[in-house]
């Protein structure tokens, strides 16, 4: 592991706003950690595969009355978002190092109001690993409150078409809004003007940004 990466990985373990899901899974119940992290009366929003946490922290700044958790399996990536939240005293943000396949054990049933998937890995040769595959949608269905929402942003049209197909096949979800060109549509306000560094880069190169909003059936 490169020295800088190793430094971040070790330092992030000391941040009070970062939790290790692999350790939490050893506790019973596994989601009791949330009781001491946030006000349970406020809506809980997850960003899955959050990377450096840019979207998580940006939404947290826009919506101080909501709680946000960025989830990623790579601890060194979480360092940037966690440090930003710490340096800017964002009390409504936390980060979780976890395998996303395990998150239903870490949050409890019907505890989440929204799930954001912002530019997830399209996994071109491994569709079962895509965060919008039916197995993951089953997990989201368990986590989301009735009427809870899933948002997806991607520049990969093939991946987006796959996502639309998966959601339409899933009985537990209803597709609400969709566009193949977010910034030329009337759905632009639903992304709250937040762009990751990755999104800005590919938008400037002329890639269209696809966006969808789906809800968990009541």
Order of alpha helices (4+ residues) and beta strands (2+ residues): alpha-beta-alpha-beta-alpha-beta-alpha-beta-alpha-beta-alpha-beta-alpha-beta-alpha-beta
